Amino acid sequence: MSDQPVDYHPMWAELGLDLPMHDALLEAVGGMYGATFMSQTNRPEGMGYLDFVMSEVHGLRIKELHDFRKAGGKVVGTYCLYVPEELIRAAGAWSVGICAGAEWAYDEVEQILPRNTCALIKSMVGFKLGKVCPYLEEADLLIGETTCDGKKKAYEELGKLQNLHVLELPQMKREKDLAFWRSELVDLVATLEELTGKKVTAESLKVAIKEVNDKRRALQRVNAARAADPAPISGLDSLLAVQVAFYDDVPRFTQMMNALADELEKRAADGVGAAAKGAKRVLITGTPMALPNWKLHELVEKAGGVVVGEEMCTGSRYYEKLVDEDATTIDEMLDGIAAKYLDINCACFTPNEGRIDDVIRMAKELGADGVIDYSLQFCGLYEIESTSVDAAVREADLPVLKITTDYSAEDVGQLATRIEAFLEML
């Protein structure tokens, strides 16, 4: 690989990006990344791979997608882990997560969405309206999901701008809900086959299931190592690994995460930590943290604590459960995929006791001293569910801190004070 920097501007221009605004975004994210991640001490060497990925976040990976499409391939953009990556890969397409973790083009967004819409949804629409996300512009198809009313209605607006398929996610987990969800996946397969011109076969689906499960297994290893004291990896770096998992090449990412896990297991055995031994250990639960949303982890760890787990969609919900690999027919594999994805404990479900059980179990397994219950402002699902989550955590004799915030830096000082006080109380 050449050491000379590559000018990707011609490729970005071909994609129709707003180049001055895109340059400003990259400069801001790059500065934020350097200040947040590169200032950490005693990081695992394996994090060098993720540092490189982030340095080429809109460069080399976009070129891979660009070249794939020029060779006839199709790229599918997703906004949520309820979209089965296995089906996308089995149809011969590549799956990428779409940017939705920073404030952008809110002035344009608020012309079509209410101001009191949650930050994730406003960001999701803002990156499209602002023409600064090459992943969006490389996507031949976007797949949305009805995990909340806000996203459901926002997808109607996005659908006016780009090819979009919406999965209707049931809000309960009864047998008839599972049957309905499976029927939605059958419809998705038909859409993907039409997009790629390739049939999903038992062979291609079995390979895809194994590939995506292997990625989850690698992340399971990385995160299991965090149970050690001292924690061999920071919460910031662990969060980054899951965020990158949504859009990196699957076999390559799996290989690099297994190498990182090897290193973390050795560090744990040798007592080498990214945080001090005895540092206060925090489990975070709540709404997902899409790139580049690192605010809460940074505040906790700059205050001397360490985040040892995330019960959220950019955390354990992404990698904890696997799709059954024993099935041999397409019908059986679809049964397994439907069952696995419906078993994710998002706050969109009612009732949702499984999430509460997961929080308590993870806190115990990872040796957490306390729990932070995190909600994005105006996210009614998680803000309402926090009542039962907080009560259950307290009943388990664990301190809990509820935080409601957005993507801005306006409340950083206030949050830092609250988090410092929480860690001192622990």
DRENKE-729684 format. One record per residue (C-alpha): residue number from 0; x negated, y, z. Coordinates in nm, 4 decimals, padded with zeros to 6 digits. Example, Ala and Ser with C-alpha at 12.3 -4.5 7.8 and 13.67 -1.06 7.14 Angstrom:
2
+-----+----------+----------+----------+
! num !       c1 !       c2 !       c3 !
+-----+----------+----------+----------+
!   0 ! -01.2300 ! -00.4500 !  00.7800 !
!   1 ! -01.3670 ! -00.1060 !  00.7140 !
+-----+----------+----------+----------+
This chain:
426
+-----+----------+----------+----------+
! num !       c1 !       c2 !       c3 !
+-----+----------+----------+----------+
!   0 !  00.0000 !  00.0000 !  00.0000 !
!   1 ! -00.1343 !  00.3423 ! -00.0929 !
!   2 ! -00.2182 !  00.5873 !  00.1860 !
!   3 ! -00.1047 !  00.8751 ! -00.0324 !
!   4 !  00.2303 !  01.0239 !  00.0712 !
!   5 !  00.5151 !  00.9553 ! -00.1692 !
!   6 !  00.7388 !  01.2360 ! -00.2872 !
!   7 !  01.0921 !  01.0964 ! -00.2741 !
!   8 !  01.2588 !  01.4208 ! -00.3794 !
!   9 !  01.3268 !  01.3020 ! -00.7386 !
!  10 !  01.5078 !  00.9950 ! -00.6002 !
!  11 !  01.7057 !  01.2061 ! -00.3513 !
!  12 !  01.7976 !  01.4493 ! -00.6279 !
!  13 !  01.9163 !  01.1582 ! -00.8429 !
!  14 !  02.1423 !  01.0573 ! -00.5541 !
!  15 !  02.2924 !  01.4063 ! -00.5439 !
!  16 !  02.1665 !  01.5044 ! -00.1986 !
!  17 !  02.1557 !  01.8667 ! -00.0901 !
!  18 !  01.7747 !  01.8783 ! -00.0897 !
!  19 !  01.7166 !  02.1867 !  00.1308 !
!  20 !  01.9635 !  02.0612 !  00.3916 !
!  21 !  01.8249 !  01.7088 !  00.3676 !
!  22 !  01.4704 !  01.8369 !  00.4221 !
!  23 !  01.5932 !  02.0270 !  00.7273 !
!  24 !  01.7590 !  01.7131 !  00.8636 !
!  25 !  01.4464 !  01.5017 !  00.8167 !
!  26 !  01.2319 !  01.7658 !  00.9817 !
!  27 !  01.4681 !  01.7832 !  01.2792 !
!  28 !  01.4954 !  01.4047 !  01.3203 !
!  29 !  01.1217 !  01.3604 !  01.2738 !
!  30 !  01.0488 !  01.6174 !  01.5414 !
!  31 !  01.3040 !  01.4625 !  01.7734 !
!  32 !  01.1586 !  01.1158 !  01.7161 !
!  33 !  00.8053 !  01.2286 !  01.7880 !
!  34 !  00.9029 !  01.4088 !  02.1066 !
!  35 !  01.1251 !  01.1247 !  02.2282 !
!  36 !  00.9414 !  00.8081 !  02.1293 !
!  37 !  00.5769 !  00.8901 !  02.0640 !
!  38 !  00.5425 !  01.0630 !  02.4017 !
!  39 !  00.6088 !  00.7331 !  02.5802 !
!  40 !  00.3159 !  00.5542 !  02.7421 !
!  41 !  00.2148 !  00.1881 !  02.7348 !
!  42 !  00.4483 !  00.0977 !  02.4498 !
!  43 !  00.4281 ! -00.2537 !  02.3021 !
!  44 !  00.2109 ! -00.2728 !  01.9894 !
!  45 !  00.5040 ! -00.4322 !  01.8059 !
!  46 !  00.6862 ! -00.0995 !  01.8170 !
!  47 !  00.4501 !  00.0151 !  01.5430 !
!  48 !  00.6787 ! -00.1529 !  01.2926 !
!  49 !  00.9844 !  00.0433 !  01.4062 !
!  50 !  00.7794 !  00.3633 !  01.4112 !
!  51 !  00.6912 !  00.2969 !  01.0468 !
!  52 !  01.0547 !  00.2221 !  00.9602 !
!  53 !  01.1596 !  00.5513 !  01.1131 !
!  54 !  00.8831 !  00.7394 !  00.9319 !
!  55 !  01.0313 !  00.6042 !  00.6070 !
!  56 !  01.3948 !  00.6148 !  00.7210 !
!  57 !  01.5084 !  00.7947 !  00.4051 !
!  58 !  01.2086 !  00.6957 !  00.1964 !
!  59 !  01.0840 !  00.3428 !  00.1429 !
!  60 !  01.4043 !  00.1714 !  00.2586 !
!  61 !  01.6143 !  00.3919 !  00.0307 !
!  62 !  01.3776 !  00.3088 ! -00.2558 !
!  63 !  01.4329 ! -00.0611 ! -00.1861 !
!  64 !  01.8094 ! -00.0065 ! -00.2085 !
!  65 !  01.7662 !  00.2156 ! -00.5154 !
!  66 !  01.5586 ! -00.0456 ! -00.6979 !
!  67 !  01.7988 ! -00.3221 ! -00.5953 !
!  68 !  02.0905 ! -00.1321 ! -00.7469 !
!  69 !  01.8977 ! -00.0527 ! -01.0649 !
!  70 !  01.8370 ! -00.4263 ! -01.1022 !
!  71 !  02.2134 ! -00.4864 ! -01.0835 !
!  72 !  02.2568 ! -00.5356 ! -00.7099 !
!  73 !  02.5281 ! -00.3783 ! -00.4968 !
!  74 !  02.4943 ! -00.1977 ! -00.1648 !
!  75 !  02.7724 ! -00.1946 !  00.0945 !
!  76 !  02.7823 !  00.0703 !  00.3675 !
!  77 !  02.9396 ! -00.0115 !  00.7040 !
!  78 !  03.0387 !  00.1950 !  01.0072 !
!  79 !  03.1030 ! -00.0742 !  01.2655 !
!  80 !  02.9793 ! -00.4152 !  01.3751 !
!  81 !  03.3276 ! -00.5615 !  01.3114 !
!  82 !  03.2354 ! -00.5753 !  00.9411 !
!  83 !  03.0843 ! -00.9243 !  00.8898 !
!  84 !  02.7406 ! -00.8855 !  00.7360 !
!  85 !  02.7493 ! -01.2566 !  00.6549 !
!  86 !  03.0243 ! -01.2061 !  00.3970 !
!  87 !  02.8426 ! -00.9158 !  00.2326 !
!  88 !  02.5201 ! -01.1133 !  00.1979 !
!  89 !  02.7023 ! -01.4253 !  00.0798 !
!  90 !  02.8502 ! -01.2218 ! -00.2066 !
!  91 !  02.5006 ! -01.1149 ! -00.3126 !
!  92 !  02.5181 ! -00.7563 ! -00.1797 !
!  93 !  02.3062 ! -00.5786 !  00.0798 !
!  94 !  02.4592 ! -00.4282 !  00.3930 !
!  95 !  02.3483 ! -00.0999 !  00.5500 !
!  96 !  02.4776 !  00.0955 !  00.8471 !
!  97 !  02.5727 !  00.4558 !  00.7729 !
!  98 !  02.4417 !  00.7635 !  00.9597 !
!  99 !  02.6797 !  00.8860 !  01.2315 !
! 100 !  02.4758 !  00.9963 !  01.5305 !
! 101 !  02.4095 !  01.3686 !  01.4939 !
! 102 !  02.6023 !  01.6902 !  01.4465 !
! 103 !  02.6126 !  01.7864 !  01.0810 !
! 104 !  02.8375 !  02.0042 !  00.8625 !
! 105 !  03.0902 !  02.0406 !  01.1442 !
! 106 !  03.2164 !  02.3650 !  00.9903 !
! 107 !  03.3234 !  02.1675 !  00.6823 !
! 108 !  03.4486 !  01.8723 !  00.8856 !
! 109 !  03.6752 !  02.0912 !  01.0973 !
! 110 !  03.8564 !  02.2054 !  00.7849 !
! 111 !  04.0017 !  01.8547 !  00.7545 !
! 112 !  03.9703 !  01.7066 !  01.1059 !
! 113 !  04.0712 !  01.8565 !  01.4425 !
! 114 !  03.7951 !  02.0185 !  01.6468 !
! 115 !  03.8708 !  01.7819 !  01.9351 !
! 116 !  03.7778 !  01.4747 !  01.7291 !
! 117 !  03.5020 !  01.2617 !  01.8809 !
! 118 !  03.1437 !  01.3293 !  01.7748 !
! 119 !  03.0978 !  00.9930 !  01.6043 !
! 120 !  03.3903 !  01.0478 !  01.3657 !
! 121 !  03.2947 !  01.4092 !  01.2943 !
! 122 !  02.9384 !  01.3003 !  01.2239 !
! 123 !  03.0610 !  01.0177 !  01.0010 !
! 124 !  03.2500 !  01.2652 !  00.7833 !
! 125 !  02.9903 !  01.5426 !  00.8168 !
! 126 !  02.7093 !  01.3374 !  00.6687 !
! 127 !  02.9225 !  01.2775 !  00.3610 !
! 128 !  03.0440 !  01.6332 !  00.3191 !
! 129 !  02.6964 !  01.7711 !  00.3826 !
! 130 !  02.5345 !  01.5359 !  00.1262 !
! 131 !  02.2389 !  01.4520 !  00.3495 !
! 132 !  02.2704 !  01.0732 !  00.3926 !
! 133 !  02.1084 !  00.8705 !  00.1113 !
! 134 !  02.2531 !  00.5494 !  00.2545 !
! 135 !  02.5992 !  00.6859 !  00.1834 !
! 136 !  02.5066 !  00.7848 ! -00.1691 !
! 137 !  02.3450 !  00.4463 ! -00.2396 !
! 138 !  02.6574 !  00.2612 ! -00.1245 !
! 139 !  02.8716 !  00.1139 ! -00.4018 !
! 140 !  03.1379 !  00.0388 ! -00.1417 !
! 141 !  03.2090 !  00.1587 !  00.2103 !
! 142 !  03.3881 ! -00.0700 !  00.4543 !
! 143 !  03.5804 !  00.0892 !  00.7397 !
! 144 !  03.7828 ! -00.0651 !  01.0201 !
! 145 !  04.0766 !  00.0454 !  01.2328 !
! 146 !  03.9038 !  00.0429 !  01.5707 !
! 147 !  04.0735 !  00.3693 !  01.6672 !
! 148 !  04.3345 !  00.6080 !  01.5308 !
! 149 !  04.0758 !  00.8768 !  01.4666 !
! 150 !  03.8625 !  00.6547 !  01.2438 !
! 151 !  04.1708 !  00.5167 !  01.0714 !
! 152 !  04.2847 !  00.8627 !  00.9633 !
! 153 !  03.9309 !  00.9836 !  00.8862 !
! 154 !  03.8891 !  00.6925 !  00.6469 !
! 155 !  04.1830 !  00.8295 !  00.4498 !
! 156 !  03.9772 !  01.1430 !  00.3873 !
! 157 !  03.6567 !  00.9508 !  00.3128 !
! 158 !  03.8490 !  00.7331 !  00.0704 !
! 159 !  03.9127 !  01.0423 ! -00.1411 !
! 160 !  03.5378 !  01.0885 ! -00.1792 !
! 161 !  03.3992 !  00.7358 ! -00.2157 !
! 162 !  03.4988 !  00.3763 ! -00.2884 !
! 163 !  03.6335 !  00.2459 !  00.0438 !
! 164 !  03.7857 ! -00.0757 !  00.1791 !
! 165 !  03.9453 ! -00.0673 !  00.5251 !
! 166 !  03.9747 ! -00.3756 !  00.7449 !
! 167 !  04.2819 ! -00.3789 !  00.9671 !
! 168 !  04.1587 ! -00.4948 !  01.3068 !
! 169 !  04.4272 ! -00.6314 !  01.5401 !
! 170 !  04.4335 ! -00.4794 !  01.8873 !
! 171 !  04.5012 ! -00.8031 !  02.0768 !
! 172 !  04.3367 ! -01.1457 !  02.0726 !
! 173 !  04.6270 ! -01.3892 !  02.0490 !
! 174 !  04.6354 ! -01.6800 !  01.8046 !
! 175 !  04.8504 ! -01.4839 !  01.5628 !
! 176 !  04.6037 ! -01.1937 !  01.5834 !
! 177 !  04.3169 ! -01.4273 !  01.4975 !
! 178 !  04.5147 ! -01.5632 !  01.2015 !
! 179 !  04.5840 ! -01.2097 !  01.0807 !
! 180 !  04.2184 ! -01.1094 !  01.1221 !
! 181 !  04.1085 ! -01.4126 !  00.9221 !
! 182 !  04.3456 ! -01.3088 !  00.6423 !
! 183 !  04.1809 ! -00.9649 !  00.6408 !
! 184 !  03.8425 ! -01.1329 !  00.5928 !
! 185 !  03.9797 ! -01.3355 !  00.3019 !
! 186 !  04.0867 ! -01.0087 !  00.1398 !
! 187 !  03.7422 ! -00.8646 !  00.2068 !
! 188 !  03.5780 ! -01.1605 !  00.0341 !
! 189 !  03.7918 ! -01.0931 ! -00.2742 !
! 190 !  03.6887 ! -00.7265 ! -00.2711 !
! 191 !  03.3208 ! -00.8162 ! -00.2392 !
! 192 !  03.3397 ! -01.0751 ! -00.5157 !
! 193 !  03.4997 ! -00.8188 ! -00.7454 !
! 194 !  03.2284 ! -00.5682 ! -00.6569 !
! 195 !  02.9316 ! -00.7993 ! -00.7173 !
! 196 !  03.0753 ! -01.0307 ! -00.9811 !
! 197 !  02.9537 ! -01.3239 ! -00.7723 !
! 198 !  03.1541 ! -01.5904 ! -00.5906 !
! 199 !  03.1060 ! -01.6561 ! -00.2212 !
! 200 !  03.0192 ! -02.0252 ! -00.2061 !
! 201 !  02.9791 ! -02.2632 !  00.0856 !
! 202 !  02.6061 ! -02.2651 !  00.0134 !
! 203 !  02.5629 ! -01.8868 !  00.0005 !
! 204 !  02.7761 ! -01.8338 !  00.3098 !
! 205 !  02.5910 ! -02.0973 !  00.5111 !
! 206 !  02.2578 ! -01.9332 !  00.4265 !
! 207 !  02.3926 ! -01.5887 !  00.5162 !
! 208 !  02.5290 ! -01.7091 !  00.8509 !
! 209 !  02.1901 ! -01.8580 !  00.9404 !
! 210 !  02.0025 ! -01.5420 !  00.8347 !
! 211 !  02.2195 ! -01.3058 !  01.0388 !
! 212 !  02.2250 ! -01.5434 !  01.3382 !
! 213 !  01.8436 ! -01.5547 !  01.3260 !
! 214 !  01.8386 ! -01.1751 !  01.3442 !
! 215 !  02.0648 ! -01.1904 !  01.6504 !
! 216 !  01.8451 ! -01.4560 !  01.8110 !
! 217 !  01.5393 ! -01.2352 !  01.7694 !
! 218 !  01.7196 ! -00.9443 !  01.9370 !
! 219 !  01.8357 ! -01.1764 !  02.2148 !
! 220 !  01.4713 ! -01.2583 !  02.2864 !
! 221 !  01.3689 ! -00.8932 !  02.2860 !
! 222 !  01.6434 ! -00.7997 !  02.5275 !
! 223 !  01.6074 ! -01.1027 !  02.7559 !
! 224 !  01.2515 ! -00.9910 !  02.8292 !
! 225 !  01.3912 ! -00.6733 !  02.9864 !
! 226 !  01.4957 ! -00.8755 !  03.2931 !
! 227 !  01.1335 ! -00.8687 !  03.4085 !
! 228 !  01.0077 ! -00.6136 !  03.6607 !
! 229 !  00.8272 ! -00.4154 !  03.5402 !
! 230 !  01.0313 ! -00.4011 !  03.2206 !
! 231 !  00.7925 ! -00.4776 !  02.9311 !
! 232 !  00.9743 ! -00.2393 !  02.6934 !
! 233 !  01.1574 !  00.0863 !  02.7472 !
! 234 !  01.5285 !  00.1227 !  02.7007 !
! 235 !  01.4608 !  00.3780 !  02.4269 !
! 236 !  01.2575 !  00.1288 !  02.2239 !
! 237 !  01.5122 ! -00.1495 !  02.2811 !
! 238 !  01.7946 !  00.0759 !  02.1655 !
! 239 !  01.5962 !  00.1704 !  01.8565 !
! 240 !  01.5534 ! -00.1966 !  01.7656 !
! 241 !  01.9297 ! -00.2519 !  01.7565 !
! 242 !  01.9909 !  00.0727 !  01.5676 !
! 243 !  01.7394 ! -00.0266 !  01.2992 !
! 244 !  01.8922 ! -00.3760 !  01.2789 !
! 245 !  02.1951 ! -00.2279 !  01.1049 !
! 246 !  02.0097 ! -00.1215 !  00.7909 !
! 247 !  01.6688 ! -00.2925 !  00.7647 !
! 248 !  01.5981 ! -00.5948 !  00.5441 !
! 249 !  01.7284 ! -00.8933 !  00.7405 !
! 250 !  01.4486 ! -01.1562 !  00.7054 !
! 251 !  01.1751 ! -00.8933 !  00.7455 !
! 252 !  01.3388 ! -00.7405 !  01.0528 !
! 253 !  01.3894 ! -01.0838 !  01.2090 !
! 254 !  01.0234 ! -01.1695 !  01.1588 !
! 255 !  00.9046 ! -00.8446 !  01.3131 !
! 256 !  01.1431 ! -00.8683 !  01.6102 !
! 257 !  01.0298 ! -01.2223 !  01.6855 !
! 258 !  00.6709 ! -01.0957 !  01.6828 !
! 259 !  00.7755 ! -00.8163 !  01.9205 !
! 260 !  00.9533 ! -01.0706 !  02.1429 !
! 261 !  00.6357 ! -01.2830 !  02.1570 !
! 262 !  00.4477 ! -00.9779 !  02.2799 !
! 263 !  00.7161 ! -00.8826 !  02.5326 !
! 264 !  00.7270 ! -01.2320 !  02.6798 !
! 265 !  00.3497 ! -01.2227 !  02.7284 !
! 266 !  00.3662 ! -00.8731 !  02.8787 !
! 267 !  00.6363 ! -00.9917 !  03.1196 !
! 268 !  00.4279 ! -01.2931 !  03.2204 !
! 269 !  00.1234 ! -01.0703 !  03.2744 !
! 270 !  00.3185 ! -00.8067 !  03.4675 !
! 271 !  00.2609 ! -00.5378 !  03.2036 !
! 272 !  00.5393 ! -00.2816 !  03.1938 !
! 273 !  00.6525 !  00.0129 !  02.9860 !
! 274 !  00.7919 !  00.1486 !  03.3136 !
! 275 !  00.6527 !  00.1326 !  03.6650 !
! 276 !  00.7235 ! -00.1749 !  03.8729 !
! 277 !  01.0154 ! -00.0964 !  04.1002 !
! 278 !  01.1521 !  00.1788 !  03.8745 !
! 279 !  01.5261 !  00.2135 !  03.9188 !
! 280 !  01.6985 ! -00.0093 !  03.6655 !
! 281 !  02.0086 !  00.1094 !  03.4829 !
! 282 !  02.2620 ! -00.0703 !  03.2653 !
! 283 !  02.4509 !  00.1544 !  03.0217 !
! 284 !  02.7990 !  00.0635 !  02.9028 !
! 285 !  03.0376 !  00.2440 !  02.6706 !
! 286 !  03.0592 !  00.3932 !  02.3239 !
! 287 !  02.7992 !  00.3091 !  02.0569 !
! 288 !  02.4871 !  00.5205 !  02.0051 !
! 289 !  02.4273 !  00.5570 !  01.6321 !
! 290 !  02.0998 !  00.6932 !  01.4941 !
! 291 !  01.9632 !  00.9407 !  01.6002 !
! 292 !  02.1568 !  00.9499 !  01.9289 !
! 293 !  01.8918 !  00.8855 !  02.1965 !
! 294 !  01.9925 !  01.1539 !  02.4462 !
! 295 !  02.1097 !  00.9478 !  02.7430 !
! 296 !  01.8267 !  00.6922 !  02.7367 !
! 297 !  01.5720 !  00.9714 !  02.7135 !
! 298 !  01.7186 !  01.1530 !  03.0140 !
! 299 !  01.7236 !  00.8382 !  03.2291 !
! 300 !  01.3691 !  00.7391 !  03.1466 !
! 301 !  01.2202 !  01.0884 !  03.1716 !
! 302 !  01.3724 !  01.1000 !  03.5199 !
! 303 !  01.1713 !  00.7907 !  03.6171 !
! 304 !  01.4349 !  00.5216 !  03.5663 !
! 305 !  01.4396 !  00.2473 !  03.3053 !
! 306 !  01.7354 !  00.1328 !  03.0976 !
! 307 !  01.7358 ! -00.2474 !  03.1036 !
! 308 !  02.0492 ! -00.3196 !  02.9014 !
! 309 !  02.3295 ! -00.1792 !  02.6872 !
! 310 !  02.6791 ! -00.3256 !  02.6993 !
! 311 !  02.7884 ! -00.1482 !  02.3840 !
! 312 !  02.8096 ! -00.1986 !  02.0079 !
! 313 !  02.4506 ! -00.0771 !  01.9661 !
! 314 !  02.3549 ! -00.3301 !  02.2305 !
! 315 !  02.4684 ! -00.6703 !  02.3512 !
! 316 !  02.7909 ! -00.6753 !  02.1497 !
! 317 !  02.5822 ! -00.6736 !  01.8325 !
! 318 !  02.3540 ! -00.9683 !  01.9046 !
! 319 !  02.4915 ! -01.1674 !  02.1988 !
! 320 !  02.7309 ! -01.4038 !  02.0198 !
! 321 !  02.6537 ! -01.6189 !  01.7171 !
! 322 !  02.8638 ! -01.7548 !  01.4335 !
! 323 !  02.9039 ! -02.1340 !  01.4424 !
! 324 !  02.6450 ! -02.2907 !  01.2095 !
! 325 !  02.7920 ! -02.6418 !  01.2011 !
! 326 !  03.0727 ! -02.5682 !  00.9553 !
! 327 !  03.0359 ! -02.7070 !  00.6029 !
! 328 !  03.3296 ! -02.5643 !  00.4061 !
! 329 !  03.4161 ! -02.2034 !  00.3284 !
! 330 !  03.7411 ! -02.2355 !  00.5232 !
! 331 !  03.5594 ! -02.3623 !  00.8316 !
! 332 !  03.2960 ! -02.0900 !  00.8039 !
! 333 !  03.5635 ! -01.8216 !  00.7727 !
! 334 !  03.7251 ! -01.9650 !  01.0858 !
! 335 !  03.3931 ! -01.9285 !  01.2674 !
! 336 !  03.3275 ! -01.5770 !  01.1423 !
! 337 !  03.6786 ! -01.4609 !  01.2312 !
! 338 !  03.6512 ! -01.6105 !  01.5806 !
! 339 !  03.3085 ! -01.4608 !  01.6477 !
! 340 !  03.3944 ! -01.1082 !  01.5383 !
! 341 !  03.7311 ! -01.0966 !  01.7125 !
! 342 !  03.5499 ! -01.1963 !  02.0324 !
! 343 !  03.3639 ! -00.8641 !  02.0453 !
! 344 !  03.4873 ! -00.6740 !  02.3509 !
! 345 !  03.5508 ! -00.3257 !  02.2130 !
! 346 !  03.7716 ! -00.0857 !  02.4085 !
! 347 !  04.0152 ! -00.0906 !  02.1158 !
! 348 !  04.1519 ! -00.4191 !  02.2519 !
! 349 !  04.4242 ! -00.4532 !  02.5089 !
! 350 !  04.3758 ! -00.6141 !  02.7506 !
! 351 !  03.9948 ! -00.6062 !  02.7549 !
! 352 !  03.8853 ! -00.7900 !  03.0676 !
! 353 !  03.6018 ! -00.9519 !  02.8733 !
! 354 !  03.4136 ! -00.6247 !  02.8612 !
! 355 !  03.4354 ! -00.5811 !  03.2379 !
! 356 !  03.3091 ! -00.9367 !  03.2879 !
! 357 !  03.0187 ! -00.8653 !  03.0511 !
! 358 !  02.9184 ! -00.5491 !  03.2391 !
! 359 !  02.9053 ! -00.7257 !  03.5755 !
! 360 !  02.7271 ! -01.0323 !  03.4356 !
! 361 !  02.4649 ! -00.8279 !  03.2493 !
! 362 !  02.3996 ! -00.6061 !  03.5502 !
! 363 !  02.3226 ! -00.9151 !  03.7579 !
! 364 !  02.1167 ! -01.0921 !  03.4897 !
! 365 !  01.9039 ! -00.7848 !  03.4201 !
! 366 !  01.8643 ! -00.6822 !  03.7837 !
! 367 !  02.0323 ! -00.3447 !  03.7373 !
! 368 !  02.0401 ! -00.1150 !  04.0378 !
! 369 !  02.3274 !  00.0867 !  03.8941 !
! 370 !  02.5510 !  00.1351 !  03.5910 !
! 371 !  02.6111 !  00.4410 !  03.3745 !
! 372 !  02.9515 !  00.4415 !  03.2054 !
! 373 !  02.9062 !  00.6496 !  02.8894 !
! 374 !  03.1835 !  00.7982 !  02.6754 !
! 375 !  03.1773 !  01.0373 !  02.3846 !
! 376 !  03.3998 !  01.3374 !  02.4472 !
! 377 !  03.7520 !  01.2924 !  02.3036 !
! 378 !  03.7084 !  00.9141 !  02.2756 !
! 379 !  04.0343 !  00.8214 !  02.4441 !
! 380 !  03.9668 !  00.4468 !  02.4293 !
! 381 !  03.6508 !  00.4507 !  02.6388 !
! 382 !  03.7470 !  00.7434 !  02.8592 !
! 383 !  04.0677 !  00.5674 !  02.9666 !
! 384 !  03.9028 !  00.2266 !  03.0033 !
! 385 !  03.6326 !  00.3780 !  03.2242 !
! 386 !  03.8804 !  00.3760 !  03.5141 !
! 387 !  03.8979 ! -00.0026 !  03.5269 !
! 388 !  03.5287 ! -00.0472 !  03.4395 !
! 389 !  03.4170 !  00.1860 !  03.7185 !
! 390 !  03.6457 !  00.0174 !  03.9725 !
! 391 !  03.5122 ! -00.3276 !  03.8823 !
! 392 !  03.1496 ! -00.2122 !  03.9029 !
! 393 !  03.2058 ! -00.0612 !  04.2458 !
! 394 !  03.3809 ! -00.3784 !  04.3598 !
! 395 !  03.0666 ! -00.5658 !  04.2571 !
! 396 !  02.8731 ! -00.3392 !  04.4981 !
! 397 !  02.6952 ! -00.1490 !  04.2239 !
! 398 !  02.6778 !  00.2314 !  04.2055 !
! 399 !  02.8237 !  00.3812 !  03.8884 !
! 400 !  02.7856 !  00.7188 !  03.7204 !
! 401 !  03.0401 !  00.8274 !  03.4603 !
! 402 !  02.9083 !  01.0505 !  03.1828 !
! 403 !  03.1118 !  01.2109 !  02.9060 !
! 404 !  02.9131 !  01.3997 !  02.6441 !
! 405 !  02.8667 !  01.4610 !  02.2702 !
! 406 !  02.5733 !  01.4863 !  02.0290 !
! 407 !  02.4719 !  01.8421 !  02.1186 !
! 408 !  02.1901 !  01.9460 !  02.3514 !
! 409 !  02.4054 !  02.2004 !  02.5340 !
! 410 !  02.4647 !  01.9809 !  02.8392 !
! 411 !  02.1151 !  01.8318 !  02.8663 !
! 412 !  02.0235 !  02.0348 !  03.1742 !
! 413 !  02.3426 !  01.9445 !  03.3568 !
! 414 !  02.3134 !  01.5782 !  03.2642 !
! 415 !  01.9490 !  01.5655 !  03.3714 !
! 416 !  02.0447 !  01.6971 !  03.7151 !
! 417 !  02.3241 !  01.4425 !  03.7552 !
! 418 !  02.1062 !  01.1539 !  03.6369 !
! 419 !  01.8166 !  01.2527 !  03.8645 !
! 420 !  02.0559 !  01.2618 !  04.1603 !
! 421 !  02.1985 !  00.9220 !  04.0632 !
! 422 !  01.8523 !  00.7646 !  04.0443 !
! 423 !  01.7582 !  00.9161 !  04.3807 !
! 424 !  02.0748 !  00.7719 !  04.5317 !
! 425 !  01.9838 !  00.4286 !  04.3946 !
+-----+----------+----------+----------+
